[in-house]
């Protein structure tokens, strides 16, 4: 399976599709398909980009 989050860059804001209670997190890094995100309610989480498609958050 391809990396579903290849476009994510540090500083972008995202939510986890199955963990909405984690809040809106900020991407810290995206290296080799592993995305590190700092979520306000879950802390720093490393996500396998080929398994979970994070949802980008765009402020108006």
Jmol script that loads the backbone (N, CA, C; Angstrom):
load data "model"
ATOM      1  N   UNK A   1       0.843  -1.186   0.000  1.00  0.00           N
ATOM      2  CA  UNK A   1       0.000   0.000   0.000  1.00  0.00           C
ATOM      3  C   UNK A   1       0.886   1.248   0.000  1.00  0.00           C
ATOM      4  N   UNK A   2       0.459   2.268  -0.700  1.00  0.00           N
ATOM      5  CA  UNK A   2       1.224   3.513  -0.792  1.00  0.00           C
ATOM      6  C   UNK A   2       1.075   4.347   0.467  1.00  0.00           C
ATOM      7  N   UNK A   3       1.993   5.277   0.638  1.00  0.00           N
ATOM      8  CA  UNK A   3       1.926   6.207   1.761  1.00  0.00           C
ATOM      9  C   UNK A   3       0.786   7.185   1.502  1.00  0.00           C
ATOM     10  N   UNK A   4      -0.233   7.128   2.339  1.00  0.00           N
ATOM     11  CA  UNK A   4      -1.421   7.959   2.162  1.00  0.00           C
ATOM     12  C   UNK A   4      -1.202   9.395   2.616  1.00  0.00           C
ATOM     13  N   UNK A   5      -0.059   9.657   3.245  1.00  0.00           N
ATOM     14  CA  UNK A   5       0.211  10.969   3.831  1.00  0.00           C
ATOM     15  C   UNK A   5       1.485  11.609   3.297  1.00  0.00           C
ATOM     16  N   UNK A   6       1.899  11.234   2.100  1.00  0.00           N
ATOM     17  CA  UNK A   6       3.168  11.711   1.552  1.00  0.00           C
ATOM     18  C   UNK A   6       3.224  13.238   1.453  1.00  0.00           C
ATOM     19  N   UNK A   7       2.069  13.885   1.314  1.00  0.00           N
ATOM     20  CA  UNK A   7       2.016  15.342   1.144  1.00  0.00           C
ATOM     21  C   UNK A   7       2.167  16.106   2.459  1.00  0.00           C
ATOM     22  N   UNK A   8       2.081  15.414   3.602  1.00  0.00           N
ATOM     23  CA  UNK A   8       2.138  16.112   4.892  1.00  0.00           C
ATOM     24  C   UNK A   8       3.547  16.602   5.185  1.00  0.00           C
ATOM     25  N   UNK A   9       3.627  17.831   5.673  1.00  0.00           N
ATOM     26  CA  UNK A   9       4.903  18.459   6.009  1.00  0.00           C
ATOM     27  C   UNK A   9       4.857  18.974   7.432  1.00  0.00           C
ATOM     28  N   UNK A  10       6.031  19.122   8.062  1.00  0.00           N
ATOM     29  CA  UNK A  10       6.051  19.677   9.416  1.00  0.00           C
ATOM     30  C   UNK A  10       5.317  21.017   9.482  1.00  0.00           C
ATOM     31  N   UNK A  11       4.548  21.163  10.557  1.00  0.00           N
ATOM     32  CA  UNK A  11       3.774  22.388  10.770  1.00  0.00           C
ATOM     33  C   UNK A  11       2.325  22.259  10.348  1.00  0.00           C
ATOM     34  N   UNK A  12       2.025  21.300   9.468  1.00  0.00           N
ATOM     35  CA  UNK A  12       0.634  21.123   9.043  1.00  0.00           C
ATOM     36  C   UNK A  12      -0.178  20.580  10.211  1.00  0.00           C
ATOM     37  N   UNK A  13      -1.469  20.918  10.195  1.00  0.00           N
ATOM     38  CA  UNK A  13      -2.376  20.471  11.249  1.00  0.00           C
ATOM     39  C   UNK A  13      -3.243  19.339  10.718  1.00  0.00           C
ATOM     40  N   UNK A  14      -3.454  18.316  11.548  1.00  0.00           N
ATOM     41  CA  UNK A  14      -4.198  17.132  11.133  1.00  0.00           C
ATOM     42  C   UNK A  14      -5.048  16.588  12.276  1.00  0.00           C
ATOM     43  N   UNK A  15      -6.027  15.759  11.911  1.00  0.00           N
ATOM     44  CA  UNK A  15      -6.759  14.975  12.889  1.00  0.00           C
ATOM     45  C   UNK A  15      -6.607  13.505  12.524  1.00  0.00           C
ATOM     46  N   UNK A  16      -6.761  12.652  13.519  1.00  0.00           N
ATOM     47  CA  UNK A  16      -6.711  11.205  13.306  1.00  0.00           C
ATOM     48  C   UNK A  16      -8.148  10.753  13.040  1.00  0.00           C
ATOM     49  N   UNK A  17      -8.400  10.007  11.953  1.00  0.00           N
ATOM     50  CA  UNK A  17      -9.776   9.668  11.576  1.00  0.00           C
ATOM     51  C   UNK A  17     -10.528   8.804  12.586  1.00  0.00           C
ATOM     52  N   UNK A  18      -9.837   8.004  13.375  1.00  0.00           N
ATOM     53  CA  UNK A  18     -10.534   7.153  14.338  1.00  0.00           C
ATOM     54  C   UNK A  18     -10.341   7.598  15.779  1.00  0.00           C
ATOM     55  N   UNK A  19      -9.620   8.707  15.981  1.00  0.00           N
ATOM     56  CA  UNK A  19      -9.370   9.222  17.329  1.00  0.00           C
ATOM     57  C   UNK A  19      -9.677  10.714  17.409  1.00  0.00           C
ATOM     58  N   UNK A  20     -10.905  11.117  17.142  1.00  0.00           N
ATOM     59  CA  UNK A  20     -11.209  12.558  17.149  1.00  0.00           C
ATOM     60  C   UNK A  20     -10.995  13.218  18.512  1.00  0.00           C
ATOM     61  N   UNK A  21     -11.058  12.424  19.588  1.00  0.00           N
ATOM     62  CA  UNK A  21     -10.855  12.985  20.922  1.00  0.00           C
ATOM     63  C   UNK A  21      -9.413  13.408  21.174  1.00  0.00           C
ATOM     64  N   UNK A  22      -8.480  13.039  20.284  1.00  0.00           N
ATOM     65  CA  UNK A  22      -7.095  13.483  20.413  1.00  0.00           C
ATOM     66  C   UNK A  22      -6.949  14.964  20.073  1.00  0.00           C
ATOM     67  N   UNK A  23      -7.917  15.528  19.362  1.00  0.00           N
ATOM     68  CA  UNK A  23      -7.860  16.931  18.965  1.00  0.00           C
ATOM     69  C   UNK A  23      -7.083  17.131  17.674  1.00  0.00           C
ATOM     70  N   UNK A  24      -6.805  18.380  17.371  1.00  0.00           N
ATOM     71  CA  UNK A  24      -6.058  18.736  16.157  1.00  0.00           C
ATOM     72  C   UNK A  24      -4.576  18.748  16.495  1.00  0.00           C
ATOM     73  N   UNK A  25      -3.830  17.900  15.800  1.00  0.00           N
ATOM     74  CA  UNK A  25      -2.404  17.782  16.064  1.00  0.00           C
ATOM     75  C   UNK A  25      -1.563  18.502  15.028  1.00  0.00           C
ATOM     76  N   UNK A  26      -0.303  18.709  15.359  1.00  0.00           N
ATOM     77  CA  UNK A  26       0.633  19.354  14.446  1.00  0.00           C
ATOM     78  C   UNK A  26       1.699  18.346  14.034  1.00  0.00           C
ATOM     79  N   UNK A  27       1.902  18.215  12.713  1.00  0.00           N
ATOM     80  CA  UNK A  27       2.909  17.304  12.184  1.00  0.00           C
ATOM     81  C   UNK A  27       4.285  17.803  12.589  1.00  0.00           C
ATOM     82  N   UNK A  28       5.078  16.909  13.178  1.00  0.00           N
ATOM     83  CA  UNK A  28       6.446  17.242  13.576  1.00  0.00           C
ATOM     84  C   UNK A  28       7.442  16.790  12.518  1.00  0.00           C
ATOM     85  N   UNK A  29       7.183  15.610  11.925  1.00  0.00           N
ATOM     86  CA  UNK A  29       8.065  15.099  10.876  1.00  0.00           C
ATOM     87  C   UNK A  29       7.322  14.055  10.049  1.00  0.00           C
ATOM     88  N   UNK A  30       7.830  13.821   8.846  1.00  0.00           N
ATOM     89  CA  UNK A  30       7.295  12.801   7.944  1.00  0.00           C
ATOM     90  C   UNK A  30       8.495  12.188   7.235  1.00  0.00           C
ATOM     91  N   UNK A  31       9.014  11.109   7.797  1.00  0.00           N
ATOM     92  CA  UNK A  31      10.243  10.497   7.294  1.00  0.00           C
ATOM     93  C   UNK A  31       9.984   9.024   7.006  1.00  0.00           C
ATOM     94  N   UNK A  32      10.192   8.648   5.765  1.00  0.00           N
ATOM     95  CA  UNK A  32      10.048   7.247   5.388  1.00  0.00           C
ATOM     96  C   UNK A  32       8.676   6.679   5.648  1.00  0.00           C
ATOM     97  N   UNK A  33       7.650   7.503   5.530  1.00  0.00           N
ATOM     98  CA  UNK A  33       6.285   7.030   5.736  1.00  0.00           C
ATOM     99  C   UNK A  33       5.846   6.982   7.187  1.00  0.00           C
ATOM    100  N   UNK A  34       6.708   7.393   8.099  1.00  0.00           N
ATOM    101  CA  UNK A  34       6.337   7.473   9.508  1.00  0.00           C
ATOM    102  C   UNK A  34       6.139   8.942   9.864  1.00  0.00           C
ATOM    103  N   UNK A  35       4.920   9.258  10.284  1.00  0.00           N
ATOM    104  CA  UNK A  35       4.560  10.644  10.582  1.00  0.00           C
ATOM    105  C   UNK A  35       4.474  10.813  12.092  1.00  0.00           C
ATOM    106  N   UNK A  36       5.237  11.752  12.616  1.00  0.00           N
ATOM    107  CA  UNK A  36       5.173  12.078  14.037  1.00  0.00           C
ATOM    108  C   UNK A  36       4.278  13.294  14.182  1.00  0.00           C
ATOM    109  N   UNK A  37       3.235  13.137  15.009  1.00  0.00           N
ATOM    110  CA  UNK A  37       2.268  14.208  15.220  1.00  0.00           C
ATOM    111  C   UNK A  37       2.153  14.467  16.711  1.00  0.00           C
ATOM    112  N   UNK A  38       2.110  15.729  17.087  1.00  0.00           N
ATOM    113  CA  UNK A  38       1.906  16.111  18.482  1.00  0.00           C
ATOM    114  C   UNK A  38       0.441  16.505  18.649  1.00  0.00           C
ATOM    115  N   UNK A  39      -0.336  15.641  19.328  1.00  0.00           N
ATOM    116  CA  UNK A  39      -1.757  15.892  19.577  1.00  0.00           C
ATOM    117  C   UNK A  39      -1.934  16.470  20.974  1.00  0.00           C
ATOM    118  N   UNK A  40      -2.845  17.442  21.145  1.00  0.00           N
ATOM    119  CA  UNK A  40      -3.018  18.075  22.453  1.00  0.00           C
ATOM    120  C   UNK A  40      -3.494  17.111  23.541  1.00  0.00           C
ATOM    121  N   UNK A  41      -4.285  16.098  23.186  1.00  0.00           N
ATOM    122  CA  UNK A  41      -4.833  15.191  24.189  1.00  0.00           C
ATOM    123  C   UNK A  41      -4.140  13.826  24.231  1.00  0.00           C
ATOM    124  N   UNK A  42      -3.219  13.562  23.303  1.00  0.00           N
ATOM    125  CA  UNK A  42      -2.550  12.255  23.271  1.00  0.00           C
ATOM    126  C   UNK A  42      -1.035  12.371  23.295  1.00  0.00           C
ATOM    127  N   UNK A  43      -0.525  13.581  23.146  1.00  0.00           N
ATOM    128  CA  UNK A  43       0.915  13.771  23.117  1.00  0.00           C
ATOM    129  C   UNK A  43       1.500  13.408  21.760  1.00  0.00           C
ATOM    130  N   UNK A  44       2.784  13.065  21.762  1.00  0.00           N
ATOM    131  CA  UNK A  44       3.492  12.760  20.519  1.00  0.00           C
ATOM    132  C   UNK A  44       3.178  11.327  20.104  1.00  0.00           C
ATOM    133  N   UNK A  45       2.676  11.174  18.864  1.00  0.00           N
ATOM    134  CA  UNK A  45       2.284   9.873  18.340  1.00  0.00           C
ATOM    135  C   UNK A  45       2.966   9.663  16.996  1.00  0.00           C
ATOM    136  N   UNK A  46       3.537   8.466  16.785  1.00  0.00           N
ATOM    137  CA  UNK A  46       4.130   8.113  15.498  1.00  0.00           C
ATOM    138  C   UNK A  46       3.122   7.238  14.758  1.00  0.00           C
ATOM    139  N   UNK A  47       2.781   7.638  13.538  1.00  0.00           N
ATOM    140  CA  UNK A  47       1.753   6.970  12.745  1.00  0.00           C
ATOM    141  C   UNK A  47       2.367   6.405  11.481  1.00  0.00           C
ATOM    142  N   UNK A  48       2.027   5.167  11.172  1.00  0.00           N
ATOM    143  CA  UNK A  48       2.465   4.511   9.943  1.00  0.00           C
ATOM    144  C   UNK A  48       1.603   5.048   8.800  1.00  0.00           C
ATOM    145  N   UNK A  49       2.218   5.820   7.914  1.00  0.00           N
ATOM    146  CA  UNK A  49       1.489   6.509   6.855  1.00  0.00           C
ATOM    147  C   UNK A  49       0.814   5.610   5.843  1.00  0.00           C
ATOM    148  N   UNK A  50       1.245   4.370   5.719  1.00  0.00           N
ATOM    149  CA  UNK A  50       0.613   3.465   4.763  1.00  0.00           C
ATOM    150  C   UNK A  50      -0.625   2.785   5.341  1.00  0.00           C
ATOM    151  N   UNK A  51      -0.872   2.996   6.630  1.00  0.00           N
ATOM    152  CA  UNK A  51      -2.014   2.339   7.283  1.00  0.00           C
ATOM    153  C   UNK A  51      -3.132   3.301   7.668  1.00  0.00           C
ATOM    154  N   UNK A  52      -2.782   4.524   8.007  1.00  0.00           N
ATOM    155  CA  UNK A  52      -3.760   5.506   8.470  1.00  0.00           C
ATOM    156  C   UNK A  52      -3.644   6.763   7.611  1.00  0.00           C
ATOM    157  N   UNK A  53      -4.774   7.206   7.072  1.00  0.00           N
ATOM    158  CA  UNK A  53      -4.802   8.458   6.293  1.00  0.00           C
ATOM    159  C   UNK A  53      -5.235   9.574   7.234  1.00  0.00           C
ATOM    160  N   UNK A  54      -4.292  10.399   7.644  1.00  0.00           N
ATOM    161  CA  UNK A  54      -4.618  11.532   8.508  1.00  0.00           C
ATOM    162  C   UNK A  54      -5.426  12.566   7.720  1.00  0.00           C
ATOM    163  N   UNK A  55      -6.254  13.299   8.426  1.00  0.00           N
ATOM    164  CA  UNK A  55      -7.136  14.295   7.784  1.00  0.00           C
ATOM    165  C   UNK A  55      -6.540  15.688   7.995  1.00  0.00           C
ATOM    166  N   UNK A  56      -6.120  16.358   6.921  1.00  0.00           N
ATOM    167  CA  UNK A  56      -5.576  17.710   7.087  1.00  0.00           C
ATOM    168  C   UNK A  56      -6.649  18.689   7.547  1.00  0.00           C
ATOM    169  N   UNK A  57      -6.213  19.659   8.329  1.00  0.00           N
ATOM    170  CA  UNK A  57      -7.106  20.711   8.826  1.00  0.00           C
ATOM    171  C   UNK A  57      -6.617  22.031   8.255  1.00  0.00           C
ATOM    172  N   UNK A  58      -7.493  22.702   7.542  1.00  0.00           N
ATOM    173  CA  UNK A  58      -7.147  23.999   6.939  1.00  0.00           C
ATOM    174  C   UNK A  58      -7.978  25.078   7.607  1.00  0.00           C
ATOM    175  N   UNK A  59      -7.304  26.049   8.198  1.00  0.00           N
ATOM    176  CA  UNK A  59      -8.007  27.170   8.836  1.00  0.00           C
ATOM    177  C   UNK A  59      -8.525  28.109   7.758  1.00  0.00           C
ATOM    178  N   UNK A  60      -9.709  28.672   7.990  1.00  0.00           N
ATOM    179  CA  UNK A  60     -10.264  29.608   6.989  1.00  0.00           C
ATOM    180  C   UNK A  60      -9.485  30.904   6.907  1.00  0.00           C
TER     181      UNK A  60
END
end "model"
wireframe off; spacefill off
backbone 0.3
color backbone group
